[in-house]
Amino acid sequence: MRVHFIAIGGSVMHNLALALHHKGAIVSGSDDEFFEPSKSRLAACGLLPTEVGWHPERITPDLDAVILGMHATNDNPELQRARELGIKVYSFPEYLYEQTKDKKRIVVGGSHGKTTTTSMIMHVLRTLGRKFDYMVGAQIEGFSTMVGLSTDAPIAVFEGDEYLSSTLDPTSKFLRYKPDVAIITGIAWDHINVFPTWESYVGTFSKFASTIMPNGKFIYFEGDEELQKIAKQLRPDVEALPYKGLNFSTIDEQTIVEYEGKEYKVSLFGKHNMQDMNAAMLACLQIGITADEFLTAIQSFGGAAKRLQTLQKGVNSIAYLDFAHSPSKLKATTLAVRERYPNKRLVACMELHTFSSLTKEFLPQYAHTMDVADDAIVYFNPEVIAHKRLQPIEPTEVAAAFAHPNLQVFTASAQLVSHLSQTDLSNAVLLIMTSGNFDGVDIKALATELIH
């Protein structure tokens, strides 16, 4: 099997390339830029191209498939050459389905919590010695890559993203997976560059539910009104399985899950994580794993990277890093930390980094999302807004949108770092939330410096 990747340097694309390489395929690829860690990881396996850029001569008739990343445009010269030769061109999700179409597929979708839920399922399966293929949007402890493919695993677990598949395939990625077991954790408007209205965004999740395989399962958070509506519109052969959060208590900053008369100590905390845990457990029940097996195995789960990841612990202070950037994620994460540490000062710092978050019309969605924080800080870079060709926004507009009485807004990372360095973090929790890095800040080093 010979496979060529157009835009091999992407975060998930290079993981698929590594997975196919480990499976025994002959892999090649091109890209016009490479960043870490994909550059080093590709080089270690001999997959890093010797030259940067697009080289149509690399597209040869002996290729079995070309996989096209979102970074590549419709006029890409390698794509044009593949078309001329009649080589099958797949989007990333199309190829994942092609590799797993004979397996039982569990697909986790939702505006928030899908990485954590997918990671929990993966952790439990690995702990119990079950073979499975997978794709997840973060680095998980115990897994060398974010994609794993095999010839003999009977199960595949995918994180299902609602964003577009490729320049040739303008449909949501999760519409290509055809799940036997589908999970939707919740719906909160995001990706407004692709889904300009609430109705269009909800619509893609409704379509996802319609792609469930015959006699499949639809696992959904029962507290979401839109998911309640979707559940009522399912085909008769699809079984709806609603869930809520698992019962839990917190004793001395230790989370204890209570289920059927037994107690299980887990490292995760927050109501949103207890909801995700229940969704993951329900999915595992569908493939023959018992609740006790699941909850026993999940006790050793430390979480996914950048999902309430502990950066630094001091004598009476702690710093966390979270991927939260959309309003629903921001609110759930901040509330979880507030409930975990009711007697500590909560300093919450987030970066507006995505297309949606930097769009002036979308800013009001952030109203009161950080209300439980004692100190709220928002950072954005006006140059990123200009690069995305969006309408400029002012710090005063951001402050008004969040509606937090103690909100401070920064537009230069040096000023942000200086402010945090002068903030009293004794008996405090520093919560850093971003899908970026505050324009080059070494977040781990900063947390180490701030928390003693």
C-alpha positions in Angstrom: 0.0 0.0 0.0 1.5 3.3 -1.1 -0.1 6.5 0.3 0.8 10.1 -0.3 -0.3 13.0 2.1 -0.9 16.5 0.7 -0.3 18.7 3.8 1.4 16.0 5.9 2.5 18.4 8.5 -0.9 19.0 10.1 -1.4 17.9 13.7 -3.8 15.1 12.9 -2.5 14.4 9.4 1.0 13.6 10.5 -0.4 11.3 13.1 -2.3 9.3 10.5 0.9 9.2 8.4 2.7 7.7 11.4 -0.1 5.2 12.0 0.0 4.0 8.4 3.8 3.8 8.5 3.6 1.7 11.6 1.0 -0.5 10.0 3.4 -1.2 7.1 2.3 1.2 4.4 4.7 3.1 2.2 4.1 6.7 3.1 5.2 9.9 1.5 4.0 13.5 1.8 4.4 17.2 1.2 3.7 20.5 2.9 4.6 24.2 2.6 5.5 24.5 6.3 6.4 22.3 9.2 6.1 23.0 12.9 7.0 21.0 16.0 6.2 18.4 17.1 5.2 17.1 13.7 8.5 18.0 12.1 10.6 15.9 14.6 8.1 13.0 14.7 8.0 12.7 10.9 11.8 12.9 10.7 12.3 10.2 13.3 10.3 7.8 11.0 12.0 9.0 7.8 8.8 10.6 6.6 9.9 14.3 6.6 10.2 15.5 3.0 13.7 16.6 2.0 12.2 19.8 0.5 9.4 22.1 1.7 6.6 22.9 -0.8 4.4 21.2 -3.3 6.0 18.8 -5.8 3.6 17.3 -8.3 6.3 14.9 -9.5 5.8 13.0 -6.2 2.3 12.0 -7.4 3.0 8.8 -9.4 0.7 6.2 -10.9 1.8 3.6 -8.4 0.1 5.4 -5.6 -3.0 3.6 -4.1 -4.4 6.7 -2.4 -3.8 10.4 -1.8 -5.0 11.9 1.4 -5.8 15.6 1.3 -5.5 17.8 4.4 -7.6 20.9 5.2 -4.5 23.1 4.8 -4.3 22.3 1.0 -6.3 24.4 -1.4 -8.3 23.4 -4.4 -5.6 24.6 -6.8 -2.8 22.6 -5.1 -0.5 21.3 -7.9 -0.2 17.9 -6.3 -3.9 17.6 -6.1 -4.3 18.6 -9.7 -1.7 15.9 -10.7 -3.6 13.2 -8.7 -6.8 14.2 -10.6 -5.0 13.9 -13.9 -3.8 10.4 -13.1 -7.1 9.3 -11.7 -5.8 8.4 -8.3 -8.4 8.2 -5.5 -8.2 11.3 -3.3 -9.6 10.9 0.2 -10.2 13.4 2.9 -8.8 12.5 6.4 -12.1 11.2 7.7 -13.0 9.4 4.5 -9.7 7.4 4.8 -10.3 6.6 8.4 -13.6 5.2 7.5 -12.1 3.2 4.7 -9.6 1.7 7.1 -12.2 0.7 9.7 -15.4 0.1 7.7 -15.5 -3.6 8.8 -15.1 -2.7 12.5 -17.6 -1.5 15.2 -17.1 2.2 15.3 -17.7 4.4 18.4 -17.8 8.1 17.5 -17.8 10.9 20.0 -19.2 14.3 18.9 -20.2 17.4 20.6 -19.2 21.1 21.1 -17.3 20.3 24.2 -15.9 17.2 26.0 -15.4 15.0 23.0 -11.6 14.7 23.5 -11.9 13.8 27.1 -14.8 11.3 26.5 -12.8 9.7 23.6 -9.7 9.5 25.8 -11.6 7.8 28.6 -12.9 5.1 26.3 -9.4 4.6 24.9 -7.8 4.4 28.4 -10.4 1.8 29.6 -10.0 -0.4 26.5 -6.2 -0.3 26.8 -6.3 -1.0 30.5 -8.6 -4.0 30.0 -6.4 -5.4 27.2 -9.0 -4.8 24.4 -7.7 -4.3 20.8 -9.0 -1.2 19.1 -8.2 1.4 16.5 -8.5 5.1 17.4 -8.3 8.8 16.5 -8.3 11.5 19.1 -7.5 15.2 19.0 -4.9 15.4 21.8 -1.9 13.5 23.1 -3.0 10.8 25.6 -0.7 9.3 28.2 0.2 5.7 27.1 -0.4 6.4 23.4 2.5 7.4 21.2 0.3 8.8 18.4 -3.1 10.4 18.1 -4.1 7.9 15.5 -3.8 4.1 15.7 -4.8 1.6 13.0 -4.4 -2.2 12.8 -5.6 -5.1 10.8 -7.1 -7.2 13.6 -8.8 -4.8 16.1 -12.6 -5.3 16.1 -13.4 -1.8 17.5 -12.5 1.7 16.4 -12.9 4.8 18.6 -13.0 8.2 16.9 -13.3 11.7 18.2 -15.9 13.2 15.8 -15.2 16.8 14.8 -18.0 18.9 13.2 -15.5 21.0 11.2 -15.0 20.6 7.5 -13.3 17.5 6.0 -11.1 19.1 3.2 -11.1 21.6 0.5 -12.9 19.0 -1.7 -15.2 17.8 1.0 -17.1 20.7 2.7 -19.0 18.4 5.1 -18.4 17.9 8.8 -15.8 15.2 9.5 -18.0 13.2 11.7 -20.5 12.7 8.9 -18.0 10.3 7.2 -17.6 7.9 10.1 -21.0 6.1 10.1 -21.0 5.1 13.8 -22.4 2.0 15.4 -22.4 3.9 18.7 -22.7 7.7 18.5 -22.2 10.1 21.4 -23.1 13.8 21.4 -22.0 15.5 24.6 -23.8 18.8 24.0 -24.3 21.5 21.4 -23.1 25.1 21.8 -22.6 27.3 18.8 -19.0 27.4 17.4 -17.2 27.6 14.0 -19.3 30.5 12.8 -17.1 30.8 9.7 -18.6 27.5 8.6 -21.9 27.6 10.5 -23.0 31.2 10.3 -26.3 30.5 12.1 -27.4 28.5 15.1 -29.7 26.5 12.9 -27.0 25.5 10.5 -24.8 24.4 13.4 -27.5 22.3 15.1 -28.3 20.9 11.7 -25.0 19.2 11.2 -25.4 17.3 14.5 -28.8 16.2 13.4 -27.3 14.9 10.2 -24.6 13.1 12.3 -27.4 11.3 14.2 -28.9 10.2 10.9 -25.6 8.5 9.8 -25.8 6.0 12.7 -25.6 2.4 11.4 -28.7 0.1 11.4 -29.6 -1.0 15.0 -27.1 1.5 16.4 -27.0 3.5 19.6 -27.4 7.2 20.2 -25.9 8.3 23.5 -26.7 11.9 24.4 -26.6 14.3 27.3 -30.2 14.6 28.5 -29.9 18.2 29.8 -29.4 19.5 26.2 -32.7 20.7 24.7 -31.4 20.3 21.1 -30.3 16.8 21.7 -33.7 15.9 23.2 -35.2 17.0 19.9 -32.7 15.1 17.8 -33.3 11.9 20.0 -37.0 12.1 19.1 -36.3 12.2 15.4 -34.1 9.1 15.3 -34.9 6.2 13.0 -36.9 3.5 14.8 -34.0 1.0 14.6 -31.7 3.4 16.6 -31.9 3.2 20.4 -31.6 6.5 22.3 -29.6 6.3 25.5 -29.8 9.6 27.6 -27.3 10.2 30.3 -26.5 12.8 33.0 -23.5 13.3 35.3 -22.3 10.5 37.6 -22.9 11.0 41.3 -19.7 12.2 43.0 -18.4 13.9 46.1 -15.2 15.8 46.9 -13.3 15.1 50.0 -10.0 16.9 50.7 -9.8 17.8 47.0 -10.3 14.1 46.0 -13.1 13.2 43.7 -15.0 10.1 44.6 -17.5 8.6 42.1 -20.4 6.7 43.7 -22.1 4.0 41.6 -24.3 1.1 42.7 -23.1 1.2 46.3 -19.4 1.3 45.5 -16.9 4.2 45.6 -14.2 4.9 43.0 -11.4 7.5 43.4 -10.8 9.4 40.2 -8.3 12.2 39.3 -10.8 14.2 37.2 -13.1 16.7 38.7 -16.0 18.9 37.8 -19.6 18.3 36.8 -18.7 18.4 33.1 -16.1 15.6 33.5 -18.6 13.5 35.4 -21.0 13.8 32.5 -18.3 12.8 30.0 -17.4 9.9 32.2 -21.0 8.6 32.2 -21.1 8.9 28.4 -17.8 7.0 28.0 -19.1 4.3 30.4 -22.4 3.9 28.4 -20.4 3.5 25.2 -18.2 0.8 26.9 -21.3 -1.0 28.1 -22.3 -1.4 24.4 -19.2 -3.5 23.7 -19.4 -5.8 26.7 -17.5 -3.9 29.4 -19.3 -3.8 32.8 -19.7 -0.6 34.8 -17.5 -1.9 37.5 -14.7 -2.8 35.0 -15.0 0.7 33.5 -15.0 2.6 36.8 -12.1 0.5 38.2 -10.1 1.2 35.0 -10.9 4.9 34.9 -9.3 5.4 38.3 -5.9 5.4 36.7 -6.9 7.9 33.9 -4.9 11.2 34.3 -6.7 13.1 31.6 -5.9 14.3 28.1 -3.2 16.9 27.4 -4.4 20.5 28.0 -7.7 19.3 29.5 -7.4 20.7 33.1 -3.8 19.6 33.0 -1.8 20.3 36.1 1.1 22.6 35.2 2.6 23.3 38.6 1.8 22.7 42.2 3.0 24.8 45.1 2.5 24.6 48.9 -0.9 26.3 48.7 -1.3 27.2 45.0 -1.7 25.3 41.7 -1.7 26.1 38.0 -3.9 24.4 35.4 -3.9 24.5 31.6 -7.1 23.8 29.6 -8.0 23.9 25.9 -11.1 25.9 26.7 -11.8 28.7 24.3 -15.4 28.6 23.3 -18.0 30.1 25.7 -19.5 26.7 26.8 -16.0 25.3 27.5 -14.9 28.4 29.3 -17.9 28.4 31.6 -17.7 24.7 32.4 -14.0 24.7 33.1 -14.0 27.8 35.2 -17.0 26.5 37.3 -15.3 23.1 37.8 -12.2 24.7 39.2 -14.3 27.1 41.4 -16.2 24.1 42.9 -13.0 22.1 43.4 -11.2 25.0 45.2 -14.0 27.0 46.9 -11.6 28.6 49.4 -8.8 29.6 47.0 -8.6 32.8 44.9 -9.3 31.9 41.3 -7.3 33.7 38.7 -8.7 32.8 35.2 -6.7 33.8 32.1 -8.0 33.0 28.6 -6.9 33.7 25.0 -9.3 34.7 22.2 -7.6 32.8 19.4 -10.1 31.1 17.1 -12.1 32.6 14.2 -15.3 32.5 16.2 -13.8 34.0 19.4 -12.3 36.9 17.5 -15.4 37.8 15.5 -17.1 40.9 16.9 -20.6 39.5 16.4 -19.7 36.4 18.4 -18.2 38.2 21.4 -21.6 38.5 23.3 -21.7 34.7 23.6 -19.0 35.1 26.3 -21.2 37.1 28.6 -20.8 35.9 32.3 -18.7 32.8 31.3 -16.0 33.7 33.9 -18.2 35.1 36.6 -17.0 32.7 39.2 -13.4 33.8 38.8 -12.1 36.3 41.3 -9.7 37.8 38.7 -10.6 37.4 35.0 -8.0 38.1 32.3 -8.6 38.0 28.5 -5.8 38.2 25.9 -6.0 38.7 22.2 -3.6 39.8 19.5 -4.9 42.4 17.0 -2.5 41.2 14.4 -4.2 37.7 14.4 -7.5 39.4 13.8 -6.0 41.3 10.8 -4.5 38.0 9.5 -7.9 36.3 9.7 -9.3 39.4 7.8 -11.8 40.1 10.6 -13.3 43.4 11.7 -11.0 44.9 14.4 -12.2 44.7 18.0 -11.3 47.0 20.9 -10.4 45.9 24.5 -13.4 47.9 25.8 -15.7 45.8 23.5 -14.2 42.6 24.9 -14.6 43.8 28.5 -18.2 44.7 27.8 -18.9 41.4 26.2 -17.6 39.3 29.1 -19.5 41.5 31.7 -17.1 40.5 34.5 -16.5 43.3 37.1 -12.8 42.6 37.5 -12.0 41.7 33.9 -8.6 42.9 32.5 -7.8 42.8 28.8 -4.3 42.6 27.3 -3.2 42.8 23.6 0.5 42.2 24.2 1.9 39.0 25.6 4.7 40.8 27.4 2.2 42.9 29.3 0.2 39.8 30.2 3.2 38.0 31.6 4.2 41.1 33.5 0.7 41.4 35.0 0.7 37.7 36.1 4.2 38.0 37.6 2.9 40.9 39.8 -0.2 39.0 40.8 -0.4 37.5 44.3 -0.9 33.8 43.8 -0.6 32.7 47.4 -3.5 30.4 48.2 -4.7 30.7 44.6 -5.5 28.7 41.5 -4.2 30.0 38.2 -6.3 28.7 35.4 -4.9 29.2 31.9 -7.3 28.5 29.0 -6.3 28.7 25.4 -6.2 26.8 22.1 -3.0 28.7 21.2 0.0 29.9 23.3 -0.4 33.6 23.9 1.8 34.4 20.9 4.9 32.3 21.9 4.7 32.2 25.7 6.2 29.1 27.2 3.2 28.4 29.4 4.7 25.6 31.3 7.8 27.6 32.2 5.6 30.6 33.2 3.5 28.5 35.5 6.7 27.1 37.1 8.0 30.6 37.7 4.7 31.9 39.1 3.8 29.0 41.4 6.3 28.3 44.1 
